[in-house]
C-alpha cells in the first residue's frame, strides 16, 4: 500500500521561506514523476510545480517562477519544494503527488488527473 506524506508547512511572514518535503512508503520515487499542487477553499486544485520521472524537466506555475524550486532526491526517496519570497497569495494547502507517467513536466502540470497517488497535504500560511 502506497502512502504519501508531506511535511514542512507552517506560518511565515511575507518575504520568508519554507521548504516542503514529501516522502512515500511503498513507492520508489526513482521512475515516478512528481508534483506539488495547492488548493484554497472554494477554488480548484492547481499545479505549482512538476518534475519528470528522470528529473530532466521541471515546470512551474507562472506566479511562482523564480521563487520556488522543485527537486527530487532519488537516493533518499524525497521530493522537495523550496519556497522563497513567499507572498500572502501563496497561502494554501500543498499536496505532493506521484505518477508513473513518462510525459514532460509541462504536460504533467496540465491536469491533476494524471497523478495517481496523493498525500494528505500540508498547510502553508503567509501573513502580510
N, CA and C atoms as a LAMMPS dump frame, in Angstrom:
ITEM: TIMESTEP
0
ITEM: NUMBER OF ATOMS
384
ITEM: BOX BOUNDS ff ff ff
-5.0000000000000000e+02 5.0000000000000000e+02
-5.0000000000000000e+02 5.0000000000000000e+02
-5.0000000000000000e+02 5.0000000000000000e+02
ITEM: ATOMS id mol type element x y z
1 1 1 N 0.854 -1.19 0
2 1 2 C 0 0 0
3 1 3 C 0.888 1.237 0
4 2 1 N 0.567 2.171 -0.893
5 2 2 C 1.341 3.393 -1.017
6 2 3 C 0.799 4.46 -0.081
7 3 1 N 1.698 5.08 0.649
8 3 2 C 1.323 6.216 1.496
9 3 3 C 2.272 7.358 1.211
10 4 1 N 1.712 8.486 0.817
11 4 2 C 2.478 9.688 0.527
12 4 3 C 2.276 10.669 1.672
13 5 1 N 3.362 11.279 2.112
14 5 2 C 3.251 12.176 3.262
15 5 3 C 4.061 13.441 3.044
16 6 1 N 3.421 14.594 3.246
17 6 2 C 4.084 15.884 3.148
18 6 3 C 4.416 16.403 4.532
19 7 1 N 5.411 17.28 4.594
20 7 2 C 5.753 17.976 5.827
21 7 3 C 6.422 19.289 5.468
22 8 1 N 6.563 20.139 6.46
23 8 2 C 7.299 21.383 6.256
24 8 3 C 6.446 22.629 6.144
25 9 1 N 5.136 22.459 6.123
26 9 2 C 4.28 23.634 6.067
27 9 3 C 4.316 24.416 7.364
28 10 1 N 3.709 25.575 7.356
29 10 2 C 3.686 26.373 8.565
30 10 3 C 3.227 27.783 8.302
31 11 1 N 3.486 28.629 9.291
32 11 2 C 3.087 30.029 9.237
33 11 3 C 4.348 30.857 9.052
34 12 1 N 4.319 31.754 8.064
35 12 2 C 5.5 32.57 7.79
36 12 3 C 5.056 33.956 7.329
37 13 1 N 5.865 34.935 7.587
38 13 2 C 5.564 36.282 7.114
39 13 3 C 5.949 36.438 5.648
40 14 1 N 5.305 37.361 4.986
41 14 2 C 5.621 37.637 3.587
42 14 3 C 7.11 37.934 3.44
43 15 1 N 7.687 37.365 2.389
44 15 2 C 9.119 37.502 2.166
45 15 3 C 9.936 36.375 2.75
46 16 1 N 9.313 35.56 3.585
47 16 2 C 10.004 34.45 4.215
48 16 3 C 10.108 33.229 3.316
49 17 1 N 10.675 32.167 3.886
50 17 2 C 10.9 30.936 3.12
51 17 3 C 10.417 29.715 3.895
52 18 1 N 10.059 28.708 3.148
53 18 2 C 9.722 27.404 3.701
54 18 3 C 10.205 26.345 2.721
55 19 1 N 10.52 25.163 3.243
56 19 2 C 10.835 24.034 2.38
57 19 3 C 9.885 22.902 2.706
58 20 1 N 9.1 22.52 1.723
59 20 2 C 8.205 21.389 1.869
60 20 3 C 8.936 20.109 1.483
61 21 1 N 8.613 19.049 2.196
62 21 2 C 9.203 17.743 1.915
63 21 3 C 8.094 16.725 1.7
64 22 1 N 8.407 15.722 0.902
65 22 2 C 7.444 14.66 0.624
66 22 3 C 8.18 13.334 0.573
67 23 1 N 7.626 12.355 1.224
68 23 2 C 8.17 11.016 1.148
69 23 3 C 7.02 10.039 0.955
70 24 1 N 7.346 8.809 0.591
71 24 2 C 6.3 7.821 0.365
72 24 3 C 6.783 6.441 0.745
73 25 1 N 5.923 5.704 1.373
74 25 2 C 6.203 4.304 1.643
75 25 3 C 5.509 3.485 0.568
76 26 1 N 6.175 2.432 0.131
77 26 2 C 5.585 1.598 -0.898
78 26 3 C 5.7 2.159 -2.299
79 27 1 N 6.502 3.181 -2.458
80 27 2 C 6.664 3.825 -3.757
81 27 3 C 8.094 4.344 -3.853
82 28 1 N 8.812 3.882 -4.861
83 28 2 C 10.184 4.332 -5.085
84 28 3 C 10.152 5.485 -6.077
85 29 1 N 10.56 6.676 -5.638
86 29 2 C 10.471 7.871 -6.466
87 29 3 C 11.263 7.751 -7.762
88 30 1 N 12.245 6.886 -7.767
89 30 2 C 13.009 6.667 -8.988
90 30 3 C 12.104 5.958 -9.993
91 31 1 N 11.761 6.663 -11.05
92 31 2 C 10.841 6.076 -12.012
93 31 3 C 9.453 6.68 -11.965
94 32 1 N 9.227 7.598 -11.034
95 32 2 C 7.946 8.279 -10.919
96 32 3 C 8.124 9.772 -11.153
97 33 1 N 7.222 10.344 -11.906
98 33 2 C 7.151 11.798 -11.998
99 33 3 C 6.394 12.303 -10.767
100 34 1 N 6.769 13.476 -10.316
101 34 2 C 6.212 14.005 -9.072
102 34 3 C 5.734 15.436 -9.272
103 35 1 N 4.93 15.898 -8.336
104 35 2 C 4.432 17.275 -8.44
105 35 3 C 3.995 17.792 -7.089
106 36 1 N 3.922 19.104 -7.012
107 36 2 C 3.31 19.804 -5.893
108 36 3 C 2.09 20.553 -6.444
109 37 1 N 0.964 20.348 -5.791
110 37 2 C -0.259 21.072 -6.096
111 37 3 C -0.638 21.883 -4.866
112 38 1 N -1.523 22.85 -5.066
113 38 2 C -2.053 23.582 -3.925
114 38 3 C -3.523 23.891 -4.148
115 39 1 N -4.198 24.099 -3.05
116 39 2 C -5.629 24.371 -3.128
117 39 3 C -6.065 25.241 -1.965
118 40 1 N -6.908 26.212 -2.275
119 40 2 C -7.547 27.018 -1.253
120 40 3 C -9.03 26.709 -1.296
121 41 1 N -9.717 26.86 -0.176
122 41 2 C -11.161 26.541 -0.139
123 41 3 C -11.924 27.303 -1.207
124 42 1 N -12.772 26.59 -1.926
125 42 2 C -13.606 27.219 -2.94
126 42 3 C -12.961 27.347 -4.305
127 43 1 N -11.71 26.941 -4.411
128 43 2 C -11.007 27.013 -5.691
129 43 3 C -10.508 25.636 -6.103
130 44 1 N -10.245 25.497 -7.404
131 44 2 C -9.724 24.236 -7.902
132 44 3 C -8.263 24.049 -7.488
133 45 1 N -7.902 22.782 -7.385
134 45 2 C -6.509 22.474 -7.099
135 45 3 C -5.661 22.851 -8.308
136 46 1 N -4.526 23.501 -8.075
137 46 2 C -3.674 23.92 -9.179
138 46 3 C -2.266 23.368 -9.018
139 47 1 N -1.651 23.088 -10.154
140 47 2 C -0.286 22.585 -10.142
141 47 3 C 0.679 23.724 -9.868
142 48 1 N 1.501 23.563 -8.869
143 48 2 C 2.517 24.557 -8.522
144 48 3 C 3.813 24.253 -9.265
145 49 1 N 4.197 22.979 -9.244
146 49 2 C 5.433 22.579 -9.906
147 49 3 C 5.43 21.082 -10.149
148 50 1 N 6.029 20.685 -11.256
149 50 2 C 6.124 19.273 -11.62
150 50 3 C 7.56 18.945 -12.015
151 51 1 N 7.932 17.683 -11.817
152 51 2 C 9.257 17.215 -12.221
153 51 3 C 9.091 15.861 -12.881
154 52 1 N 9.739 15.684 -14.018
155 52 2 C 9.593 14.444 -14.772
156 52 3 C 10.243 13.277 -14.041
157 53 1 N 9.979 12.056 -14.511
158 53 2 C 10.421 10.872 -13.776
159 53 3 C 11.928 10.772 -13.672
160 54 1 N 12.648 11.26 -14.689
161 54 2 C 14.109 11.259 -14.605
162 54 3 C 14.643 12.532 -13.948
163 55 1 N 13.762 13.488 -13.755
164 55 2 C 14.2 14.761 -13.189
165 55 3 C 14.773 15.707 -14.214
166 56 1 N 14.672 15.335 -15.492
167 56 2 C 15.279 16.149 -16.533
168 56 3 C 14.485 17.38 -16.906
169 57 1 N 13.219 17.388 -16.592
170 57 2 C 12.412 18.573 -16.903
171 57 3 C 11.578 18.965 -15.7
172 58 1 N 11.406 20.255 -15.543
173 58 2 C 10.585 20.799 -14.475
174 58 3 C 9.648 21.853 -15.07
175 59 1 N 8.579 22.109 -14.374
176 59 2 C 7.62 23.128 -14.795
177 59 3 C 7.071 23.832 -13.568
178 60 1 N 6.72 25.094 -13.745
179 60 2 C 6.25 25.895 -12.627
180 60 3 C 5.042 26.73 -13.036
181 61 1 N 4.185 26.949 -12.057
182 61 2 C 3.111 27.923 -12.192
183 61 3 C 3.766 29.283 -12.413
184 62 1 N 3.209 30.081 -13.324
185 62 2 C 3.836 31.362 -13.64
186 62 3 C 4.08 32.222 -12.407
187 63 1 N 3.143 32.231 -11.491
188 63 2 C 3.236 33.123 -10.333
189 63 3 C 4.326 32.711 -9.345
190 64 1 N 4.874 31.511 -9.485
191 64 2 C 5.925 31.073 -8.543
192 64 3 C 7.291 30.963 -9.204
193 65 1 N 7.35 31.175 -10.509
194 65 2 C 8.637 31.09 -11.212
195 65 3 C 9.636 32.072 -10.629
196 66 1 N 10.844 31.577 -10.406
197 66 2 C 11.893 32.409 -9.829
198 66 3 C 11.872 32.44 -8.315
199 67 1 N 10.799 31.927 -7.71
200 67 2 C 10.706 31.907 -6.239
201 67 3 C 10.707 30.492 -5.681
202 68 1 N 10.118 29.549 -6.407
203 68 2 C 10.013 28.158 -5.938
204 68 3 C 10.939 27.268 -6.764
205 69 1 N 11.466 26.234 -6.117
206 69 2 C 12.308 25.255 -6.796
207 69 3 C 11.913 23.855 -6.363
208 70 1 N 11.617 23.01 -7.342
209 70 2 C 11.291 21.616 -7.054
210 70 3 C 12.538 20.767 -7.26
211 71 1 N 12.702 19.76 -6.412
212 71 2 C 13.839 18.863 -6.57
213 71 3 C 13.471 17.488 -6.026
214 72 1 N 14.159 16.486 -6.562
215 72 2 C 13.883 15.112 -6.16
216 72 3 C 15.192 14.44 -5.78
217 73 1 N 15.249 13.863 -4.607
218 73 2 C 16.415 13.117 -4.142
219 73 3 C 16.052 11.647 -4.226
220 74 1 N 16.489 10.989 -5.292
221 74 2 C 16.104 9.601 -5.511
222 74 3 C 16.687 8.691 -4.446
223 75 1 N 17.915 8.959 -4.041
224 75 2 C 18.563 8.103 -3.048
225 75 3 C 17.81 8.133 -1.718
226 76 1 N 17.33 9.294 -1.354
227 76 2 C 16.608 9.444 -0.099
228 76 3 C 15.112 9.227 -0.263
229 77 1 N 14.678 9.075 -1.498
230 77 2 C 13.246 8.921 -1.797
231 77 3 C 12.444 10.099 -1.26
232 78 1 N 12.948 11.292 -1.562
233 78 2 C 12.322 12.515 -1.083
234 78 3 C 12.067 13.476 -2.234
235 79 1 N 11.001 14.239 -2.115
236 79 2 C 10.692 15.333 -3.025
237 79 3 C 10.634 16.601 -2.196
238 80 1 N 11.164 17.687 -2.753
239 80 2 C 11.194 18.95 -2.021
240 80 3 C 10.576 20.068 -2.854
241 81 1 N 10.118 21.08 -2.15
242 81 2 C 9.723 22.335 -2.786
243 81 3 C 10.284 23.453 -1.925
244 82 1 N 11.326 24.085 -2.421
245 82 2 C 11.888 25.245 -1.744
246 82 3 C 11.108 26.473 -2.166
247 83 1 N 10.533 27.164 -1.202
248 83 2 C 9.69 28.325 -1.479
249 83 3 C 10.324 29.553 -0.837
250 84 1 N 10.743 30.488 -1.661
251 84 2 C 11.361 31.724 -1.193
252 84 3 C 10.48 32.915 -1.528
253 85 1 N 10.723 34.01 -0.848
254 85 2 C 9.968 35.235 -1.079
255 85 3 C 8.463 34.957 -1.117
256 86 1 N 7.992 34.297 -0.102
257 86 2 C 6.584 33.905 -0.065
258 86 3 C 5.672 35.118 0.014
259 87 1 N 4.51 34.97 -0.606
260 87 2 C 3.524 36.039 -0.654
261 87 3 C 2.216 35.547 -0.041
262 88 1 N 1.378 36.459 0.45
263 88 2 C 0.096 36.032 1.028
264 88 3 C -0.732 35.166 0.074
265 89 1 N -0.627 35.417 -1.216
266 89 2 C -1.393 34.63 -2.176
267 89 3 C -0.869 33.205 -2.351
268 90 1 N 0.244 32.897 -1.728
269 90 2 C 0.753 31.517 -1.722
270 90 3 C 0.087 30.672 -0.634
271 91 1 N -0.699 31.315 0.206
272 91 2 C -1.397 30.595 1.271
273 91 3 C -2.326 29.547 0.679
274 92 1 N -2.146 28.303 1.104
275 92 2 C -2.936 27.19 0.567
276 92 3 C -2.543 25.9 1.263
277 93 1 N -3.319 24.869 0.998
278 93 2 C -2.905 23.525 1.37
279 93 3 C -2.076 22.979 0.206
280 94 1 N -0.895 22.491 0.513
281 94 2 C 0.004 21.988 -0.516
282 94 3 C 0.023 20.464 -0.478
283 95 1 N -0.092 19.871 -1.674
284 95 2 C -0.154 18.429 -1.802
285 95 3 C 0.981 17.911 -2.667
286 96 1 N 1.519 16.784 -2.277
287 96 2 C 2.508 16.058 -3.061
288 96 3 C 1.777 14.978 -3.85
289 97 1 N 2.186 14.759 -5.093
290 97 2 C 1.523 13.771 -5.934
291 97 3 C 2.546 13.035 -6.785
292 98 1 N 2.203 11.795 -7.152
293 98 2 C 3.106 10.958 -7.936
294 98 3 C 2.351 10.265 -9.061
295 99 1 N 3.071 10.005 -10.148
296 99 2 C 2.504 9.3 -11.284
297 99 3 C 3.58 8.501 -11.993
298 100 1 N 3.171 7.429 -12.642
299 100 2 C 4.095 6.608 -13.429
300 100 3 C 4.271 7.155 -14.844
301 101 1 N 3.631 8.266 -15.162
302 101 2 C 3.706 8.842 -16.498
303 101 3 C 5.126 9.217 -16.886
304 102 1 N 5.447 9.043 -18.165
305 102 2 C 6.768 9.407 -18.677
306 102 3 C 6.727 10.712 -19.472
307 103 1 N 5.627 11.427 -19.356
308 103 2 C 5.497 12.7 -20.069
309 103 3 C 6.356 13.793 -19.442
310 104 1 N 6.5 14.889 -20.186
311 104 2 C 7.293 16.017 -19.694
312 104 3 C 6.605 16.664 -18.501
313 105 1 N 7.382 17.414 -17.752
314 105 2 C 6.829 18.105 -16.588
315 105 3 C 5.742 19.086 -17.007
316 106 1 N 5.96 19.771 -18.117
317 106 2 C 4.971 20.745 -18.574
318 106 3 C 3.639 20.06 -18.88
319 107 1 N 3.711 18.903 -19.498
320 107 2 C 2.487 18.156 -19.807
321 107 3 C 1.806 17.697 -18.521
322 108 1 N 2.593 17.215 -17.597
323 108 2 C 2.034 16.687 -16.349
324 108 3 C 1.295 17.754 -15.56
325 109 1 N 1.803 18.967 -15.608
326 109 2 C 1.213 20.03 -14.809
327 109 3 C -0.125 20.523 -15.354
328 110 1 N -0.53 20.012 -16.501
329 110 2 C -1.786 20.476 -17.088
330 110 3 C -3.005 19.925 -16.357
331 111 1 N -2.852 18.805 -15.68
332 111 2 C -4.027 18.194 -15.062
333 111 3 C -3.662 17.354 -13.856
334 112 1 N -4.421 17.548 -12.787
335 112 2 C -4.223 16.721 -11.593
336 112 3 C -4.655 15.286 -11.825
337 113 1 N -5.48 15.046 -12.845
338 113 2 C -5.978 13.698 -13.128
339 113 3 C -4.865 12.743 -13.54
340 114 1 N -3.726 13.303 -13.952
341 114 2 C -2.593 12.47 -14.362
342 114 3 C -1.991 11.714 -13.188
343 115 1 N -2.183 12.233 -11.985
344 115 2 C -1.498 11.717 -10.807
345 115 3 C -2.345 10.703 -10.046
346 116 1 N -1.688 9.629 -9.66
347 116 2 C -2.391 8.5 -9.053
348 116 3 C -2.302 8.446 -7.533
349 117 1 N -1.242 8.997 -6.985
350 117 2 C -1.034 8.916 -5.536
351 117 3 C -0.888 10.315 -4.958
352 118 1 N -1.549 10.548 -3.846
353 118 2 C -1.603 11.861 -3.221
354 118 3 C -1.372 11.774 -1.724
355 119 1 N -0.747 12.814 -1.194
356 119 2 C -0.639 12.939 0.246
357 119 3 C -1.849 13.657 0.813
358 120 1 N -1.852 13.835 2.129
359 120 2 C -2.975 14.487 2.812
360 120 3 C -2.847 15.999 2.817
361 121 1 N -1.666 16.496 2.488
362 121 2 C -1.469 17.943 2.41
363 121 3 C -0.791 18.523 3.623
364 122 1 N -0.142 19.652 3.416
365 122 2 C 0.469 20.419 4.499
366 122 3 C 0.114 21.879 4.276
367 123 1 N -0.329 22.539 5.336
368 123 2 C -0.841 23.904 5.218
369 123 3 C 0.303 24.915 5.222
370 124 1 N 0.245 25.84 4.282
371 124 2 C 1.172 26.968 4.243
372 124 3 C 0.349 28.24 4.388
373 125 1 N 0.702 29.057 5.371
374 125 2 C 0.008 30.313 5.609
375 125 3 C 1.03 31.443 5.613
376 126 1 N 0.828 32.418 4.747
377 126 2 C 1.74 33.546 4.625
378 126 3 C 0.996 34.813 5.029
379 127 1 N 1.502 35.484 6.034
380 127 2 C 0.857 36.71 6.505
381 127 3 C 1.488 37.929 5.835
382 128 1 N 0.688 38.951 5.674
383 128 2 C 1.192 40.179 5.026
384 128 3 C 1.828 41.115 6.028
